[in-house]
């Protein structure tokens, strides 16, 4: 992680409301761990309490049996939206089916959050691939280039009065999630 990346991650952590305790889940890639540590540092500096930081393998991406499938994903994920759309349309062999991965991803993230009985916040630090898969699932439509997120961009989900609300980084309008087949 660059010095700028660390500073921005600490700043993000400082902007997260410290009114609830947090549990941070992260991909097993070192830069995700570094990002999570910096977010935790900023959050803690503002009085927030991080209960735990745990690796979550699902955040790394799908299981695969044919390494050549990754030849379809450009370096730095430049074509990640196209890759996810093609994958969800079953255009690749040798990779976990998109629907199966979607069940795992939503189970390990959204369903886990909904199962928490305490007033606990979950923070997930991941890559473009998992983030774009999440957007494809929650938006229930093909992705566009505009769906791509910047560094530390993301999604937020809240549950209030049995209503799930999705907040999309860089957008001011929250979306209500209803008829969600993965819950």
Secondary structure as UniProt FT lines:
FT   HELIX           3..15
FT   TURN            18..19
FT   STRAND          21..26
FT   HELIX           30..45
FT   TURN            46..47
FT   STRAND          50..55
FT   HELIX           57..60
FT   HELIX           67..72
FT   HELIX           75..77
FT   TURN            78..79
FT   HELIX           80..88
FT   TURN            89..90
FT   HELIX           98..106
FT   HELIX           107..111
FT   HELIX           112..115
FT   STRAND          120..125
FT   HELIX           128..139
FT   HELIX           145..147
FT   TURN            151..152
FT   STRAND          155..160
FT   TURN            161..162
FT   STRAND          163..168
FT   TURN            169..170
FT   STRAND          175..177
FT   TURN            181..182
//
